[in-house]
Amino acid sequence: MKPGISLSLFAAGIGMAGNAFCQQPNIVLIMADDMGFSDLSCYGSEIPTPNIDRLAQQGVRFTHFKNTGRSCPTRACLLTGQYQHTVGMGWMTAVDEHRPGYRGEIDLSYPTIAEMLKAQGYSTYMSGKWHGTLQDHNQAPNGSFPTERGFDRYYGCLEGGGSYYRPKPLYRDLVQITDLPEDYYYTRAITEAAVEFVRQHPKGKPMFLYVAHYAPHLPLQAPQEIVAKYRDSYKKGYDSLRQERFERQKAKGMFPESMELPVYDREFGGHRPAWEELTPEQQEKWVTDMATYAAMIEVMDQGIGEVIEAVEEKGMLENTVFLFLSDNGASNENGFIGQLMADLSNTPYRSYKQWCFQGGTSTPFIFCHGGQRLKDRAGQFCLQTGHVIDLLPTCLELAGAKPDSRHLPGKSLLPAIAGSPCQERVLYFEHQGSCAIIAGDWKLVRANRHAKWELIDLQTDPFELHDLSDQYPGKMKQLEKKWRQWAEKNQVFPLEDKPWGERIKYYRNQQ
């Protein structure tokens, strides 16, 4: 297919003024890390995110977009367009389990989005968190390094976590960086590298830029002058803030006005404490940690604004597409206070990062064309279901390359963005024994491999409060069968749910 054929049809379908996609567009794909569904102001948050909001106002926001619930599995899906187990990233990069779906590294036999777009004439750049290489092999070159998987330039850290002030191991291309300035801050450095790549990009070639932010992943670290700005905002406590976020979401049309915000007592062992039940010390910690978290998001948003500005200064904005999402829901890994923070961040959804409930797998997703507003669609919400596996076929279609639907489980999102009628999707999930399948409005989900399956009608119960498996046993069995067929085909079995350290030790001892 010649570049531009499918794009001109897409442009016509959404009624864009002018010939916006008469050539291959530049693509800027931005991913946040461990950021909850409601943490952007354009999705209801009290945290100002004006630069991301600008993309939302000129683009289309999805309300039912899904990720895998965890960092490196989501990145494997993004990079390959495949389910994570298919390419060996069913769990984490922490250990090679020597099982096909759990090698801890992206299978080299599957091309990455960078390699595919490079074949379409793109220059390819990446700045930020890689998290696609086995932790024991994180020294470059290793055969699985970003510049060995299709990226012309790379700046960032291979690891999934670590300090914002001294991240390790940090690389520029294949050269490790060990000497950092005293005022170094990783989020700002990721931005600086991305801006540098834009400014050095040669004219006459399309650009693919993948900006993989680490923020707001733990540890909670941010410039104190920005943290101080947010302290007063959080002194009212999470109950009031959570309700305010939900009211803003309803005012935006994301949820029906008649819906009430649930309290997820069972996620707290039967009783979720009200703000007034916390001790003054606990309240102070929550305020400080939440203010730091908000500051981390602000710095990321500022950086995204700088990237947009660099694209504009380069004269490329009129032909650039921006995509933004988070790799999973907010995390409860920082203990009791962290769980109460995630409860706010994931408003209004149940559960957290690493589980396959809505709070773990729901992400904001924004698609924006930088130059021309999407006529008749700008600022609107798309109610269709999407998944991170859809990003690669979407980018391929933007580049003018027809995706091979025989080998890719995802679908191009361009028809949905253009406002085409909803098509029923069947999507599959598994992480650490937590499993789910979404088929249209039905969802079958369980917390772990020993837990009872819960059958949810997402149309009437998007908050996963009511298990209907006893009322519809036939539907439950049908969906479980489909999930098991997918799991057999995609190297998911046998399921494993050993605790983190025990799991790593067990499989290292098997080698």
Backbone torsions as a table, in degrees:
resi	resn	phi	psi	omega
1	MET	NA	132.9	179.2
2	LYS	-73.0	142.8	178.4
3	PRO	-55.9	132.7	174.2
4	GLY	103.5	-18.4	-177.0
5	ILE	-64.7	-55.9	179.8
6	SER	-66.9	-28.1	-177.2
7	LEU	-71.4	-38.9	179.5
8	SER	-66.5	-35.3	175.6
9	LEU	-65.0	-40.3	178.0
10	PHE	-62.7	-45.7	-179.2
11	ALA	-61.5	-41.2	178.8
12	ALA	-65.4	-38.4	-177.3
13	GLY	-63.8	-33.1	-179.7
14	ILE	-100.3	4.1	173.9
15	GLY	68.2	37.9	-179.0
16	MET	-74.9	139.5	179.4
17	ALA	-70.5	140.4	177.5
18	GLY	75.2	-173.7	-178.2
19	ASN	-103.1	65.5	-169.6
20	ALA	-61.5	-35.2	-176.2
21	PHE	-114.6	41.3	179.0
22	CYS	-74.6	-10.6	175.8
23	GLN	-136.7	169.1	179.6
24	GLN	-60.1	125.7	-179.1
25	PRO	-79.1	153.1	166.1
26	ASN	-69.9	147.2	-178.4
27	ILE	-126.7	123.4	175.9
28	VAL	-116.2	110.8	-177.6
29	LEU	-107.6	118.7	-173.5
30	ILE	-118.6	130.5	179.4
31	MET	-126.3	129.2	170.5
32	ALA	-88.6	167.8	-174.8
33	ASP	-124.5	119.5	177.6
34	ASP	64.1	31.0	179.1
35	MET	-97.8	131.6	-175.2
36	GLY	-74.1	167.4	-175.9
37	PHE	-58.8	-34.6	-172.5
38	SER	-106.1	16.9	-171.8
39	ASP	-83.8	-5.1	174.5
40	LEU	-99.0	145.3	-179.9
41	SER	-63.9	-28.3	177.5
42	CYS	-75.5	-4.5	172.2
43	TYR	-117.9	16.5	171.9
44	GLY	113.8	-6.2	-172.3
45	SER	-76.2	156.1	170.4
46	GLU	-82.6	-8.3	178.1
47	ILE	-78.3	120.4	179.1
48	PRO	-71.0	124.4	177.0
49	THR	-129.8	67.5	-170.8
50	PRO	-62.2	-32.7	-176.7
51	ASN	-75.9	-40.9	173.8
52	ILE	-67.3	-37.0	177.5
53	ASP	-60.8	-35.4	178.3
54	ARG	-60.3	-41.9	176.6
55	LEU	-63.5	-40.5	-179.4
56	ALA	-66.2	-40.4	-177.5
57	GLN	-68.5	-30.4	179.3
58	GLN	-96.3	-6.5	-175.3
59	GLY	-123.8	-153.2	-178.3
60	VAL	-123.1	133.8	177.7
61	ARG	-105.9	133.3	175.4
62	PHE	-91.1	141.9	177.0
63	THR	-104.4	-12.0	-177.0
64	HIS	-130.6	50.1	-179.3
65	PHE	-99.0	139.2	-172.0
66	LYS	-122.4	147.4	169.4
67	ASN	-120.1	-167.1	-175.5
68	THR	-90.0	-10.6	-177.5
69	GLY	93.6	-1.0	-179.5
70	ARG	-153.6	159.5	-167.9
71	SER	-63.0	-72.5	-172.6
72	CYS	-68.9	-30.2	172.2
73	PRO	-60.6	-40.7	177.3
74	THR	-63.5	-41.2	-179.6
75	ARG	-66.5	-34.7	176.0
76	ALA	-64.4	-40.9	177.1
77	CYS	-63.8	-44.5	-179.2
78	LEU	-61.3	-44.7	-173.9
79	LEU	-74.2	-29.9	-174.0
80	THR	-113.7	-16.2	-175.3
81	GLY	74.1	9.7	-179.7
82	GLN	-111.3	159.1	168.7
83	TYR	-62.2	148.0	-169.9
84	GLN	-60.9	-38.1	-178.7
85	HIS	-66.5	-33.1	-179.4
86	THR	-58.2	-34.4	-176.5
87	VAL	-106.7	19.3	171.5
88	GLY	87.1	8.9	-176.9
89	MET	-115.7	45.6	-179.4
90	GLY	-68.3	-24.6	175.1
91	TRP	-121.6	-113.8	-173.1
92	MET	-126.9	173.6	177.8
93	THR	-80.6	3.0	-172.1
94	ALA	-68.5	-26.7	-177.0
95	VAL	-160.0	147.4	171.2
96	ASP	-89.3	111.8	-178.1
97	GLU	-83.9	-2.8	-179.4
98	HIS	54.4	36.6	168.6
99	ARG	-121.7	141.2	-171.2
100	PRO	-50.5	-41.3	-177.4
101	GLY	-84.5	-1.6	-169.4
102	TYR	-138.5	54.6	-178.9
103	ARG	-89.0	-10.5	178.3
104	GLY	76.0	13.7	-177.7
105	GLU	-157.3	146.7	-178.9
106	ILE	-70.6	125.8	-178.1
107	ASP	-55.0	124.7	-177.3
108	LEU	-67.2	-15.8	-179.1
109	SER	-79.4	-7.9	177.4
110	TYR	-104.3	121.8	179.9
111	PRO	-68.1	150.2	178.0
112	THR	-90.9	167.6	177.4
113	ILE	-60.2	-34.4	178.6
114	ALA	-66.7	-41.9	178.8
115	GLU	-65.5	-39.1	-179.6
116	MET	-69.2	-42.2	179.9
117	LEU	-72.2	-30.8	175.5
118	LYS	-61.3	-38.1	177.7
119	ALA	-66.4	-19.4	176.8
120	GLN	-94.1	9.1	175.2
121	GLY	97.5	7.8	-177.5
122	TYR	-82.9	145.1	161.5
123	SER	-86.1	138.7	-170.0
124	THR	-124.9	133.0	-176.4
125	TYR	-136.8	149.9	175.1
126	MET	-140.5	137.7	175.0
127	SER	-133.0	124.5	175.5
128	GLY	123.0	-150.8	-170.5
129	LYS	-77.5	123.2	179.7
130	TRP	-87.4	-66.4	175.2
131	HIS	54.4	41.7	178.6
132	GLY	-129.5	9.9	-177.0
133	THR	-122.2	138.9	177.8
134	LEU	-52.1	131.9	-174.3
135	GLN	-57.1	-33.8	179.0
136	ASP	-73.0	-10.3	-177.9
137	HIS	-118.5	33.1	-170.6
138	ASN	-88.1	16.4	172.5
139	GLN	-98.1	133.4	-178.3
140	ALA	-88.2	150.4	-9.4
141	PRO	-78.8	150.3	-177.5
142	ASN	-137.1	7.5	-178.9
143	GLY	84.5	-15.0	-177.4
144	SER	-128.3	23.7	-178.6
145	PHE	-84.0	152.8	-178.1
146	PRO	-50.1	-43.8	-179.7
147	THR	-75.3	-8.5	172.9
148	GLU	-97.6	-3.7	178.9
149	ARG	-119.9	30.7	169.2
150	GLY	108.9	-10.2	-179.0
151	PHE	-89.2	129.7	179.1
152	ASP	-68.8	-38.0	-179.6
153	ARG	-135.0	150.5	178.2
154	TYR	-148.0	140.4	168.6
155	TYR	-137.5	129.9	176.4
156	GLY	153.7	-168.7	-175.7
157	CYS	-115.8	137.7	-178.4
158	LEU	-75.0	-26.5	-172.6
159	GLU	-73.3	162.2	178.8
160	GLY	-85.9	-13.0	-178.5
161	GLY	-159.2	172.5	179.3
162	GLY	141.4	-173.9	-174.9
163	SER	-67.6	143.3	172.1
164	TYR	-79.1	-18.3	-176.7
165	TYR	-95.3	-27.1	179.2
166	ARG	-143.9	65.7	-179.9
167	PRO	-68.0	144.1	-179.8
168	LYS	-142.7	145.4	-12.3
169	PRO	-81.8	134.4	-176.4
170	LEU	-103.7	133.7	-175.0
171	TYR	-130.0	147.9	161.8
172	ARG	-117.3	112.7	-170.2
173	ASP	56.5	-120.1	-179.5
174	LEU	-103.3	8.1	-176.1
175	VAL	-102.4	124.4	179.4
176	GLN	-76.6	138.4	-179.6
177	ILE	-103.5	125.8	-178.6
178	THR	-120.3	-19.5	-176.9
179	ASP	-105.3	108.3	-176.8
180	LEU	-115.1	146.6	177.7
181	PRO	-66.9	158.6	-177.0
182	GLU	-61.6	-33.6	-176.7
183	ASP	-92.5	18.7	-178.5
184	TYR	-62.5	136.6	174.0
185	TYR	-142.5	122.7	-167.5
186	TYR	-57.6	-43.2	-178.2
187	THR	-59.3	-44.1	179.6
188	ARG	-68.6	-34.8	178.4
189	ALA	-66.6	-38.4	176.1
190	ILE	-59.6	-43.4	177.6
191	THR	-62.6	-47.0	-178.2
192	GLU	-58.8	-41.3	179.2
193	ALA	-66.9	-42.2	179.5
194	ALA	-61.9	-43.0	178.4
195	VAL	-63.4	-40.6	178.0
196	GLU	-61.0	-42.9	179.6
197	PHE	-62.5	-40.6	178.3
198	VAL	-63.1	-46.2	-176.6
199	ARG	-67.0	-30.7	-178.9
200	GLN	-91.0	-4.8	-178.1
201	HIS	-63.8	130.4	-178.6
202	PRO	-71.7	141.0	177.2
203	LYS	-67.9	150.5	176.4
204	GLY	93.6	-5.6	177.5
205	LYS	-121.2	143.3	173.2
206	PRO	-71.9	154.1	-175.2
207	MET	-120.0	136.0	167.7
208	PHE	-117.0	119.3	-179.3
209	LEU	-122.6	121.2	178.7
210	TYR	-108.1	111.7	-179.8
211	VAL	-106.4	106.5	-174.2
212	ALA	-107.0	90.1	-177.8
213	HIS	-70.0	151.5	175.1
214	TYR	-90.3	-28.1	-179.4
215	ALA	-70.1	147.1	-3.2
216	PRO	-99.3	40.2	177.5
217	HIS	-57.4	148.9	173.1
218	LEU	-58.6	151.6	2.8
219	PRO	-77.5	155.9	179.8
220	LEU	-77.8	102.5	-177.3
221	GLN	-141.5	125.6	-179.8
222	ALA	-156.4	158.8	176.8
223	PRO	-57.2	129.9	-172.3
224	GLN	-64.8	-29.7	179.1
225	GLU	-66.6	-27.5	177.1
226	ILE	-82.5	-38.2	176.9
227	VAL	-57.0	-42.4	-176.7
228	ALA	-60.4	-30.3	-179.8
229	LYS	-61.9	-27.5	-170.1
230	TYR	-100.6	-9.4	-173.1
231	ARG	-57.3	-47.2	-178.2
232	ASP	-63.9	-31.4	-178.9
233	SER	-62.7	-27.8	-173.4
234	TYR	-103.1	0.6	-178.8
235	LYS	-71.1	-19.1	178.2
236	LYS	-74.0	-15.6	174.7
237	GLY	94.2	165.5	-171.8
238	TYR	-73.7	-28.1	-179.4
239	ASP	-63.0	-49.6	179.6
240	SER	-65.2	-44.1	-177.6
241	LEU	-65.1	-39.8	179.5
242	ARG	-64.0	-43.2	178.2
243	GLN	-64.7	-39.5	178.5
244	GLU	-63.6	-41.6	177.3
245	ARG	-60.7	-44.7	-177.8
246	PHE	-65.1	-38.6	178.0
247	GLU	-64.1	-38.8	177.1
248	ARG	-67.2	-38.3	177.7
249	GLN	-61.9	-42.6	178.7
250	LYS	-66.6	-38.5	178.7
251	ALA	-64.1	-30.1	177.7
252	LYS	-78.6	-12.1	-178.8
253	GLY	92.0	14.5	-179.1
254	MET	-76.7	-27.7	178.3
255	PHE	-139.4	151.0	179.1
256	PRO	-60.6	144.7	-179.0
257	GLU	-59.8	-28.0	-176.3
258	SER	-76.6	-14.2	-176.8
259	MET	-72.3	143.9	176.2
260	GLU	-108.3	146.1	-178.7
261	LEU	-75.6	121.9	-179.3
262	PRO	-79.3	157.8	170.4
263	VAL	-109.6	123.4	-173.1
264	TYR	-91.6	73.8	-179.1
265	ASP	-60.0	-39.9	-174.3
266	ARG	-67.5	-22.6	176.3
267	GLU	-70.3	-16.0	178.8
268	PHE	-111.1	26.2	178.0
269	GLY	74.9	21.4	176.6
270	GLY	115.3	-20.9	179.4
271	HIS	-148.4	114.1	172.9
272	ARG	-88.8	122.0	-175.6
273	PRO	-70.6	140.6	170.4
274	ALA	-71.9	159.6	-178.6
275	TRP	-54.6	-40.4	-177.5
276	GLU	-67.2	-17.7	179.9
277	GLU	-80.9	-13.6	178.4
278	LEU	-75.3	151.0	173.4
279	THR	-72.1	159.6	176.1
280	PRO	-55.2	-36.0	179.0
281	GLU	-66.6	-40.7	178.3
282	GLN	-66.8	-41.2	177.9
283	GLN	-62.2	-42.2	-179.9
284	GLU	-63.5	-41.3	178.2
285	LYS	-64.1	-43.2	179.6
286	TRP	-61.2	-44.0	179.5
287	VAL	-61.0	-47.0	-178.6
288	THR	-63.9	-46.8	-178.2
289	ASP	-66.2	-40.5	-179.0
290	MET	-69.4	-36.8	176.6
291	ALA	-63.9	-37.7	177.5
292	THR	-66.9	-44.0	178.2
293	TYR	-58.5	-45.5	179.2
294	ALA	-62.7	-40.2	178.9
295	ALA	-62.5	-37.7	178.7
296	MET	-63.2	-39.7	177.9
297	ILE	-68.7	-38.2	178.5
298	GLU	-61.7	-44.2	180.0
299	VAL	-63.2	-39.8	176.6
300	MET	-62.0	-45.2	-179.7
301	ASP	-62.9	-40.7	176.4
302	GLN	-58.3	-42.5	179.5
303	GLY	-64.4	-38.9	177.4
304	ILE	-63.1	-37.3	175.0
305	GLY	-61.5	-38.4	178.5
306	GLU	-67.3	-36.2	177.3
307	VAL	-66.5	-44.3	177.7
308	ILE	-59.4	-43.7	-180.0
309	GLU	-63.2	-40.0	178.8
310	ALA	-64.8	-40.4	176.8
311	VAL	-62.0	-40.9	179.8
312	GLU	-67.2	-44.3	179.0
313	GLU	-62.8	-30.3	179.4
314	LYS	-75.8	-9.1	-178.7
315	GLY	80.0	21.7	-175.2
316	MET	-109.0	-2.6	-172.5
317	LEU	-60.9	-37.7	-177.2
318	GLU	-61.9	-18.1	-177.7
319	ASN	-129.6	39.6	179.6
320	THR	-124.5	135.2	175.5
321	VAL	-106.2	133.5	177.3
322	PHE	-112.2	136.8	174.6
323	LEU	-128.1	135.7	-179.0
324	PHE	-134.2	137.8	176.2
325	LEU	-160.3	175.5	174.1
326	SER	-115.8	151.7	-174.6
327	ASP	-77.0	-22.4	176.4
328	ASN	-167.8	176.5	177.3
329	GLY	-72.1	175.6	179.8
330	ALA	-65.5	152.9	-171.3
331	SER	-100.7	143.6	172.7
332	ASN	-100.2	17.6	-172.3
333	GLU	-71.9	-13.2	-177.1
334	ASN	-93.8	34.7	174.5
335	GLY	79.6	-163.1	-175.9
336	PHE	-58.7	-46.8	179.5
337	ILE	-66.0	-38.1	177.2
338	GLY	-62.3	-37.0	177.7
339	GLN	-65.8	-39.7	177.9
340	LEU	-68.8	-29.3	173.2
341	MET	-68.3	-46.7	-178.9
342	ALA	-64.5	-31.5	177.8
343	ASP	-60.9	-35.6	174.4
344	LEU	-74.2	-47.8	-174.7
345	SER	-60.8	-35.9	-176.5
346	ASN	-89.8	8.6	178.6
347	THR	-44.7	128.7	4.4
348	PRO	-103.8	20.9	-165.7
349	TYR	-92.6	161.1	-177.1
350	ARG	-86.2	139.1	169.8
351	SER	77.3	-167.5	-163.9
352	TYR	-145.5	178.1	172.4
353	LYS	-43.8	139.9	175.1
354	GLN	87.1	-8.2	172.0
355	TRP	-109.8	157.5	-174.1
356	CYS	-94.0	16.3	170.2
357	PHE	-77.4	172.4	-172.9
358	GLN	-57.7	-38.8	-178.9
359	GLY	-66.1	-26.6	179.7
360	GLY	-82.8	-32.5	-170.1
361	THR	-113.7	1.7	-178.9
362	SER	-94.7	135.2	-179.5
363	THR	-136.8	146.9	164.8
364	PRO	-63.8	143.3	173.8
365	PHE	-140.0	126.6	-177.3
366	ILE	-123.4	133.3	173.4
367	PHE	-119.6	125.3	-177.6
368	CYS	-140.1	136.2	168.9
369	HIS	-94.7	121.1	-168.1
370	GLY	-66.2	-30.9	-174.7
371	GLY	-89.3	-61.8	-178.0
372	GLN	-99.0	136.0	173.6
373	ARG	-64.3	149.9	176.1
374	LEU	-75.9	97.8	-174.0
375	LYS	-54.7	131.7	-179.8
376	ASP	68.9	-2.0	179.5
377	ARG	-125.3	-13.4	-175.5
378	ALA	-59.0	129.7	177.5
379	GLY	81.2	-0.2	-177.0
380	GLN	-88.7	165.1	174.4
381	PHE	-99.3	142.1	172.4
382	CYS	-102.5	123.7	-175.8
383	LEU	-91.2	-0.1	-179.5
384	GLN	-76.5	153.4	179.3
385	THR	-81.8	134.9	175.6
386	GLY	-134.7	169.2	-177.0
387	HIS	-147.7	155.7	-178.2
388	VAL	-59.2	-25.3	175.4
389	ILE	-64.9	-14.3	-179.7
390	ASP	-82.3	-12.9	-174.0
391	LEU	-68.4	-41.4	-179.8
392	LEU	-64.0	-51.2	177.5
393	PRO	-61.6	-30.7	176.3
394	THR	-64.8	-47.0	-179.7
395	CYS	-67.0	-36.2	177.0
396	LEU	-63.7	-41.4	179.0
397	GLU	-67.5	-37.8	174.5
398	LEU	-58.5	-37.9	-179.0
399	ALA	-77.2	-7.1	179.6
400	GLY	90.5	12.3	178.3
401	ALA	-105.6	123.0	-178.5
402	LYS	-72.3	119.2	178.9
403	PRO	-63.6	143.4	178.2
404	ASP	-85.9	98.4	-175.3
405	SER	-65.6	-16.8	179.2
406	ARG	-69.3	-26.6	-173.7
407	HIS	-116.1	-4.8	179.5
408	LEU	-116.6	125.8	-179.4
409	PRO	-76.6	-17.8	-178.0
410	GLY	-88.0	177.1	-179.6
411	LYS	-130.1	149.8	172.5
412	SER	-62.0	137.4	179.6
413	LEU	-88.4	-3.0	-175.1
414	LEU	-60.4	-41.4	176.3
415	PRO	-61.5	-40.7	178.7
416	ALA	-64.0	-41.8	178.7
417	ILE	-63.3	-35.0	179.3
418	ALA	-75.3	-8.4	177.1
419	GLY	95.7	15.8	177.8
420	SER	-63.7	155.7	-179.3
421	PRO	-58.4	149.9	-178.0
422	CYS	-62.7	139.5	172.5
423	GLN	-114.0	135.9	-178.9
424	GLU	-66.0	132.2	179.2
425	ARG	-111.2	148.9	169.7
426	VAL	-119.2	117.5	-176.9
427	LEU	-124.4	149.2	-173.2
428	TYR	-125.5	148.0	-175.8
429	PHE	-142.7	145.1	168.4
430	GLU	-162.8	132.2	172.0
431	HIS	-155.4	123.0	179.0
432	GLN	53.0	33.9	178.1
433	GLY	90.0	-12.5	171.5
434	SER	-77.9	131.2	-169.4
435	CYS	-133.9	153.4	175.9
436	ALA	-162.5	157.3	168.8
437	ILE	-138.4	135.5	173.0
438	ILE	-113.8	122.9	178.2
439	ALA	-130.4	99.5	-174.9
440	GLY	65.4	-124.5	179.2
441	ASP	-89.5	-3.9	-178.8
442	TRP	-95.2	142.9	174.6
443	LYS	-136.9	132.4	172.5
444	LEU	-111.8	127.5	-171.9
445	VAL	-148.5	149.1	172.4
446	ARG	-146.9	152.0	-174.5
447	ALA	-72.8	-33.2	178.9
448	ASN	-157.8	176.5	-173.2
449	ARG	-70.9	-12.8	177.9
450	HIS	-96.9	-13.0	-175.3
451	ALA	-80.7	158.2	176.6
452	LYS	-72.6	139.6	173.7
453	TRP	-64.9	141.4	174.5
454	GLU	-115.2	129.2	178.0
455	LEU	-99.7	122.4	-173.7
456	ILE	-120.9	136.2	170.0
457	ASP	-94.5	100.0	-174.7
458	LEU	-66.4	-23.4	179.9
459	GLN	-64.3	-43.1	-178.4
460	THR	-102.2	-16.5	-174.3
461	ASP	-138.7	65.1	-179.2
462	PRO	-68.2	-10.8	-177.9
463	PHE	-94.6	3.6	172.9
464	GLU	57.4	48.1	-179.2
465	LEU	-92.4	-29.3	-167.7
466	HIS	-121.4	113.8	177.5
467	ASP	-81.1	119.8	-177.6
468	LEU	-104.9	15.1	-174.7
469	SER	-63.3	-33.6	178.7
470	ASP	-71.9	-29.2	179.5
471	GLN	-79.7	-31.7	-176.7
472	TYR	-128.9	66.0	-178.0
473	PRO	-62.9	-32.4	178.8
474	GLY	-65.3	-43.6	178.5
475	LYS	-64.6	-39.8	178.9
476	MET	-61.4	-46.3	-179.2
477	LYS	-65.4	-37.7	179.3
478	GLN	-62.4	-46.3	-178.5
479	LEU	-70.6	-37.5	177.6
480	GLU	-63.5	-38.6	177.6
481	LYS	-62.3	-44.8	179.0
482	LYS	-62.3	-42.1	179.5
483	TRP	-62.9	-43.0	-179.2
484	ARG	-65.4	-37.3	176.9
485	GLN	-63.1	-42.8	176.9
486	TRP	-63.6	-44.1	-177.8
487	ALA	-62.4	-40.3	177.7
488	GLU	-63.9	-41.5	-176.3
489	LYS	-72.0	-31.5	-170.6
490	ASN	-108.2	23.5	169.3
491	GLN	67.5	33.0	-177.4
492	VAL	-84.2	-36.8	-176.8
493	PHE	-82.2	154.1	-6.0
494	PRO	-78.0	148.7	179.0
495	LEU	-70.4	148.8	-177.9
496	GLU	-134.6	132.8	178.8
497	ASP	-137.1	28.0	174.6
498	LYS	-62.5	147.0	174.6
499	PRO	-57.4	156.9	-171.7
500	TRP	-47.6	-61.4	-176.4
501	GLY	-63.6	-40.7	179.6
502	GLU	-64.7	-38.5	179.7
503	ARG	-64.7	-45.7	179.1
504	ILE	-61.9	-47.3	-179.3
505	LYS	-61.5	-42.7	-177.7
506	TYR	-61.2	-47.5	-175.2
507	TYR	-78.7	-25.4	172.9
508	ARG	-68.8	-34.8	178.3
509	ASN	-72.2	-17.9	179.0
510	GLN	-81.8	-14.3	-173.7
511	GLN	-81.8	NA	NA
